[in-house]
């Protein structure tokens, strides 16, 4: 019997794994998920790499060999070498999926440095460099869907680079990056370049919205709010409603003449991807953000625990297009009650950029600790040999940890 995770494909949804780890890859863990659960993609981020590198010795041999061959290697360069190897290995595991689906899936994502998020030019340059270095057709570069990221996304799509747009919370931001994707394809066509192998996903972060709205509700309930019953009725409802209406915008756009003109030239849709799908409130079902967001031409990127839970007891149904009017009613209630979803989304974006940078701090700290342990000369003496122009920002961050 096919697993529930595999059966998501019956509804047009691709299950991706939100996890990467050297030992997991070497022991065939990803390959098993591809074969048994129909997993067709992988996402990574600094937090995932920090956990992988800091705990255990799976990366020690490569790091030692790197330090022996290139003694002046910086912390950033060392991390990148470790990460690139994992991303290439994951991409190679997914290559048969990519080939079988003619480039419509089979991707692995790696994000540009979160320290560059506020600079369009540096984000573009970093993405272009990583694209060349990893050199896999089924790579996606992750770029935050913030103000500086929108023109970067447009340029990178024009360059023919696959993009995973991250940190989307609000529908206005989603529409902006969707249009950047389209404009990039149109610009590429204008240059006489093909667009049939340019892939992109727009990653809507789900559970963080409910966590933020629920906190606002909890504060209101402390003061015996007159709308207490209505407020309680919105707990755990807003993120799913928001995602469903984003999907309605997507359905409207892909039916438009502008998009259909690109389809005729071979364009693939920028799929909505549901990210942050592990529940943060233990009182909610652990498959809440999978069960309720199943629909065609979408991706759900699942942390291992969430994937295990869905495999065990998830509910398979075409839920993404169900109860759309109820979703609209929920968002009207959010507005009526003054919970200000747009402001929440803006705050989550700012916090998300900070969280990514904090995770990168922890990641580089973990690499520094590993390097120090291997060379045995301590962090300060380690830095004495590093090119100052490469590591001044890293050092400043590590000093604050």
C-alpha positions as CSV (number, residue, x, y, z in Angstrom):
1,X,0.0,0.0,0.0
2,X,1.3,3.4,-1.0
3,X,2.1,5.7,1.9
4,X,-0.1,8.7,2.7
5,X,2.9,11.0,1.8
6,X,3.2,9.4,-1.6
7,X,-0.6,9.7,-2.2
8,X,-0.3,13.5,-1.9
9,X,0.8,13.3,-5.6
10,X,-2.7,12.0,-6.4
11,X,-4.0,15.5,-5.5
12,X,-1.3,17.3,-7.4
13,X,0.9,18.2,-4.4
14,X,4.6,17.5,-4.2
15,X,6.0,16.5,-0.8
16,X,9.4,17.9,-0.1
17,X,11.6,17.2,2.9
18,X,12.6,20.1,5.1
19,X,15.9,18.6,6.2
20,X,19.4,17.7,5.0
21,X,22.2,16.0,6.9
22,X,25.5,14.4,5.7
23,X,24.9,11.0,7.5
24,X,21.3,10.9,6.4
25,X,22.4,11.3,2.8
26,X,25.3,8.9,2.9
27,X,23.1,6.2,4.6
28,X,20.5,6.5,1.8
29,X,17.8,8.2,3.9
30,X,16.8,10.6,1.2
31,X,16.8,7.8,-1.4
32,X,14.4,5.8,0.7
33,X,12.0,8.7,1.0
34,X,12.1,9.2,-2.7
35,X,11.4,5.5,-3.3
36,X,8.9,4.8,-0.5
37,X,7.2,8.2,0.0
38,X,7.5,9.8,-3.4
39,X,9.5,12.8,-1.9
40,X,10.4,15.0,-4.9
41,X,12.4,17.9,-3.3
42,X,14.6,19.0,-0.4
43,X,14.9,22.4,1.4
44,X,17.7,23.6,3.6
45,X,18.5,26.6,5.8
46,X,21.2,27.7,8.2
47,X,19.4,26.2,11.2
48,X,19.2,22.8,9.5
49,X,22.9,23.0,8.7
50,X,23.8,24.1,12.2
51,X,22.2,21.1,13.7
52,X,23.8,18.8,11.2
53,X,27.3,20.2,11.5
54,X,27.5,20.9,15.2
55,X,26.2,17.5,16.4
56,X,28.3,14.5,15.5
57,X,31.4,13.9,13.3
58,X,29.9,13.4,9.9
59,X,31.6,16.6,8.5
60,X,34.9,16.3,10.3
61,X,36.8,14.4,7.7
62,X,35.9,16.8,4.9
63,X,36.7,19.8,7.2
64,X,40.1,18.3,8.1
65,X,41.0,17.7,4.5
66,X,40.0,21.2,3.6
67,X,42.1,22.7,6.3
68,X,45.1,20.6,5.4
69,X,44.9,21.6,1.7
70,X,43.9,25.2,2.3
71,X,45.2,26.4,5.7
72,X,43.9,29.9,5.3
73,X,40.3,28.8,4.8
74,X,37.8,31.2,6.5
75,X,34.8,30.1,8.5
76,X,32.5,31.2,5.8
77,X,34.4,29.3,3.1
78,X,34.6,26.2,5.3
79,X,30.8,26.2,5.9
80,X,30.1,26.7,2.2
81,X,32.3,23.8,1.2
82,X,30.5,21.5,3.6
83,X,27.0,22.8,2.5
84,X,27.8,22.6,-1.2
85,X,28.8,19.0,-0.9
86,X,25.5,18.1,0.8
87,X,23.4,20.1,-1.7
88,X,25.2,18.5,-4.6
89,X,24.7,15.0,-3.1
90,X,21.0,15.7,-2.5
91,X,20.6,17.1,-6.1
92,X,22.3,14.0,-7.5
93,X,19.9,11.8,-5.5
94,X,16.9,13.8,-6.9
95,X,18.3,13.9,-10.5
96,X,16.3,10.9,-11.6
97,X,13.1,12.6,-10.3
98,X,14.1,15.8,-12.2
99,X,14.7,13.8,-15.4
100,X,11.5,11.7,-15.1
101,X,9.4,14.8,-14.5
102,X,11.1,16.8,-17.3
103,X,12.3,19.5,-14.8
104,X,8.9,20.0,-13.2
105,X,10.2,18.8,-9.8
106,X,13.2,17.1,-8.2
107,X,14.8,20.3,-6.7
108,X,17.0,21.0,-3.7
109,X,17.2,24.5,-2.2
110,X,20.1,26.4,-0.7
111,X,19.7,30.0,0.4
112,X,21.9,33.0,-0.1
113,X,23.5,34.4,3.0
114,X,20.9,36.1,5.2
115,X,23.4,38.8,5.9
116,X,22.8,40.1,2.3
117,X,19.0,40.2,2.5
118,X,18.7,43.9,2.4
119,X,21.0,44.3,-0.7
120,X,19.5,43.5,-4.1
121,X,22.9,43.7,-5.9
122,X,24.7,41.5,-3.3
123,X,21.9,38.9,-3.3
124,X,22.0,38.7,-7.1
125,X,25.8,38.3,-7.1
126,X,25.7,35.7,-4.4
127,X,23.0,33.7,-6.1
128,X,24.8,33.7,-9.4
129,X,28.0,32.5,-7.7
130,X,26.3,29.7,-5.8
131,X,24.5,28.6,-9.0
132,X,27.8,28.3,-10.8
133,X,29.6,26.7,-8.0
134,X,27.0,24.0,-7.2
135,X,26.4,23.4,-10.9
136,X,23.3,21.3,-10.8
137,X,20.2,21.9,-13.0
138,X,17.9,20.9,-10.2
139,X,19.2,23.5,-7.7
140,X,17.0,26.3,-6.4
141,X,18.5,29.3,-4.8
142,X,16.5,30.7,-1.9
143,X,15.9,34.4,-1.9
144,X,13.8,36.2,0.7
145,X,10.6,37.8,-0.7
146,X,11.3,41.1,0.9
147,X,11.5,44.5,-0.8
148,X,15.1,44.2,-1.8
149,X,14.5,40.6,-2.9
150,X,11.8,41.4,-5.5
151,X,14.1,42.9,-8.1
152,X,16.7,40.3,-7.3
153,X,14.2,37.5,-8.1
154,X,13.2,39.2,-11.3
155,X,16.9,39.4,-12.4
156,X,17.8,35.9,-11.4
157,X,14.8,34.4,-13.3
158,X,15.9,36.4,-16.3
159,X,19.4,34.9,-15.8
160,X,17.9,31.4,-16.0
161,X,18.3,30.5,-12.3
162,X,15.7,28.5,-10.4
163,X,14.4,30.5,-7.4
164,X,12.7,29.4,-4.1
165,X,11.2,32.7,-2.8
166,X,11.2,32.5,1.0
167,X,9.6,34.4,3.9
168,X,6.2,35.1,2.4
169,X,3.4,35.8,4.9
170,X,1.1,38.3,3.2
171,X,-0.8,38.1,0.0
172,X,0.5,41.5,-1.2
173,X,4.1,40.3,-0.9
174,X,3.2,37.1,-2.7
175,X,1.7,38.9,-5.6
176,X,4.8,41.1,-5.9
177,X,7.2,38.1,-6.1
178,X,4.8,36.3,-8.5
179,X,4.9,39.3,-10.8
180,X,8.7,39.5,-10.5
181,X,8.8,35.8,-11.7
182,X,6.7,36.7,-14.7
183,X,8.7,39.8,-15.6
184,X,11.9,37.7,-15.4
185,X,10.5,35.2,-17.8
186,X,9.3,37.9,-20.2
187,X,12.7,39.6,-20.1
188,X,14.4,36.3,-20.8
189,X,12.1,35.7,-23.8
190,X,12.8,39.1,-25.1
191,X,16.5,38.1,-25.2
192,X,15.6,35.0,-27.3
193,X,16.4,32.7,-24.4
194,X,14.3,29.6,-23.5
195,X,12.0,29.6,-20.4
196,X,10.8,26.0,-20.4
197,X,13.3,24.9,-17.7
198,X,13.0,27.8,-15.3
199,X,11.4,26.6,-12.0
200,X,10.3,28.6,-9.0
201,X,8.3,28.2,-5.8
202,X,6.8,30.9,-3.6
203,X,7.2,29.7,0.0
204,X,4.3,30.8,2.3
205,X,5.3,30.4,5.9
206,X,2.2,29.0,7.6
207,X,2.4,28.1,11.3
208,X,4.2,31.3,12.3
209,X,1.1,33.3,11.3
210,X,-1.1,31.4,13.7
211,X,1.5,31.6,16.4
212,X,1.6,35.4,16.1
213,X,-2.2,35.9,15.8
214,X,-2.8,33.5,18.7
215,X,-0.4,35.6,20.9
216,X,-2.4,38.7,20.1
217,X,-5.6,36.9,20.9
218,X,-4.2,35.7,24.2
219,X,-3.3,39.3,25.1
220,X,-6.8,40.4,24.3
221,X,-8.4,37.6,26.3
222,X,-6.4,38.6,29.4
223,X,-8.4,41.8,29.6
224,X,-11.8,40.2,29.4
225,X,-12.4,41.5,25.9
226,X,-16.0,41.9,24.9
227,X,-15.2,39.9,21.7
228,X,-13.7,37.0,23.6
229,X,-15.9,34.3,21.9
230,X,-15.1,35.6,18.4
231,X,-11.4,35.9,19.2
232,X,-11.3,32.3,20.5
233,X,-13.0,31.1,17.3
234,X,-10.0,32.4,15.3
235,X,-7.3,30.5,17.1
236,X,-5.5,28.2,14.7
237,X,-7.7,29.3,11.8
238,X,-6.0,32.4,10.2
239,X,-2.9,30.8,8.6
240,X,-4.9,28.3,6.7
241,X,-7.4,30.8,5.6
242,X,-4.6,33.2,4.4
243,X,-3.0,30.4,2.4
244,X,-6.3,29.4,0.8
245,X,-6.9,32.9,-0.4
246,X,-3.3,33.1,-1.7
247,X,-4.1,30.0,-3.7
248,X,-7.2,31.6,-5.1
249,X,-5.1,34.5,-6.3
250,X,-2.8,32.0,-7.9
251,X,-5.7,30.3,-9.7
252,X,-6.9,33.6,-11.0
253,X,-3.5,34.6,-12.3
254,X,-2.6,31.4,-14.1
255,X,-5.9,31.7,-16.0
256,X,-4.9,35.2,-17.2
257,X,-3.9,36.0,-20.8
258,X,-0.5,37.2,-19.7
259,X,0.4,33.9,-18.0
260,X,-1.1,31.8,-20.7
261,X,1.1,33.6,-23.3
262,X,4.1,32.3,-21.3
263,X,2.6,28.8,-21.0
264,X,2.6,28.7,-24.8
265,X,6.3,29.3,-24.7
266,X,6.8,26.4,-22.2
267,X,6.7,28.3,-18.9
268,X,6.2,26.3,-15.7
269,X,4.1,27.8,-12.9
270,X,5.6,29.3,-9.8
271,X,4.1,26.8,-7.4
272,X,3.0,27.9,-4.0
273,X,5.0,26.1,-1.3
274,X,3.7,25.7,2.2
275,X,6.6,26.1,4.6
276,X,6.8,26.2,8.4
277,X,4.2,23.3,8.5
278,X,5.2,21.9,11.8
279,X,2.6,22.9,14.4
280,X,4.0,25.2,17.2
281,X,1.0,24.8,19.5
282,X,0.9,21.3,21.0
283,X,-2.9,21.6,21.3
284,X,-3.3,21.6,17.5
285,X,-3.2,18.4,15.4
286,X,0.4,17.7,14.3
287,X,-0.8,17.4,10.7
288,X,-2.9,20.6,10.7
289,X,-0.9,22.4,8.1
290,X,-0.7,19.4,5.8
291,X,-4.3,18.1,6.0
292,X,-5.8,21.5,5.2
293,X,-3.6,22.7,2.4
294,X,-3.7,19.8,-0.2
295,X,-4.2,21.0,-3.7
296,X,-2.9,20.9,-7.3
297,X,0.4,22.5,-8.4
298,X,1.6,23.1,-4.8
299,X,4.4,21.9,-2.6
300,X,4.4,21.1,1.1
301,X,7.8,21.0,2.6
302,X,7.7,18.8,5.7
303,X,10.1,18.5,8.7
304,X,10.8,14.9,9.4
305,X,8.5,14.7,12.4
306,X,5.6,16.2,10.5
307,X,6.2,13.8,7.6
308,X,6.2,10.9,10.0
309,X,3.0,12.1,11.5
310,X,1.3,12.6,8.2
311,X,2.4,9.2,7.0
312,X,0.9,7.7,10.2
313,X,-2.4,9.5,10.5
314,X,-2.8,12.3,8.0
315,X,-6.0,13.1,6.2
316,X,-6.0,12.9,2.4
317,X,-8.6,15.2,0.8
318,X,-8.6,18.1,-1.7
319,X,-8.7,20.6,1.1
320,X,-7.0,23.6,-0.4
321,X,-10.1,24.6,-2.4
322,X,-12.6,23.6,0.2
323,X,-14.5,26.2,2.3
324,X,-13.0,29.2,0.5
325,X,-15.9,31.4,1.6
326,X,-15.2,30.4,5.2
327,X,-11.6,31.4,4.7
328,X,-12.8,34.8,3.4
329,X,-15.1,35.1,6.5
330,X,-12.2,34.3,8.8
331,X,-10.1,37.1,7.3
332,X,-12.9,39.5,7.5
333,X,-13.3,38.7,11.2
334,X,-9.5,39.2,11.7
335,X,-10.0,42.7,10.2
336,X,-13.1,43.5,12.1
337,X,-11.5,42.5,15.4
338,X,-8.5,44.7,14.7
339,X,-5.9,41.9,14.7
340,X,-4.3,43.6,11.7
341,X,-3.0,40.7,9.6
342,X,-0.9,42.9,7.2
343,X,1.0,44.3,10.2
344,X,1.5,40.8,11.6
345,X,2.9,39.7,8.2
346,X,5.3,42.7,8.1
347,X,6.5,42.0,11.6
348,X,7.0,38.3,10.8
349,X,9.1,39.2,7.7
350,X,11.3,41.4,9.8
351,X,11.6,38.7,12.5
352,X,12.2,36.1,9.9
353,X,15.1,38.0,8.4
354,X,16.6,38.3,11.9
355,X,16.0,34.6,12.7
356,X,17.8,33.6,9.6
357,X,20.7,35.9,10.5
358,X,20.8,34.5,14.0
359,X,20.7,31.0,12.7
360,X,23.6,31.9,10.4
361,X,25.5,33.2,13.5
362,X,25.0,29.9,15.3
363,X,26.0,28.0,12.2
364,X,29.2,29.9,11.7
365,X,29.9,29.5,15.4
366,X,29.5,25.8,15.1
367,X,31.9,25.6,12.1
368,X,34.4,27.8,14.0
369,X,34.2,25.4,17.0
370,X,34.7,22.4,14.8
371,X,37.6,24.1,13.1
372,X,39.1,25.1,16.4
373,X,38.8,21.5,17.7
374,X,40.4,20.0,14.6
375,X,43.4,22.4,14.4
376,X,43.6,22.7,18.2
377,X,44.8,26.3,18.2
378,X,41.7,28.1,19.5
379,X,39.4,30.6,17.8
380,X,41.5,33.7,18.2
381,X,44.7,32.3,16.7
382,X,42.6,30.7,14.0
383,X,41.4,34.1,12.9
384,X,44.9,35.5,12.8
385,X,45.5,33.6,9.6
386,X,42.3,34.6,7.9
387,X,42.0,37.3,5.2
388,X,40.6,40.3,7.2
389,X,38.3,41.5,4.4
390,X,36.5,38.1,4.3
391,X,35.8,37.6,8.0
392,X,35.4,40.9,9.7
393,X,31.6,40.6,9.7
394,X,31.8,37.0,10.8
395,X,34.1,37.9,13.7
396,X,31.8,40.7,14.8
397,X,28.9,38.4,14.9
398,X,30.7,35.6,16.7
399,X,31.9,38.1,19.4
400,X,28.2,38.8,20.2
401,X,27.3,35.2,20.7
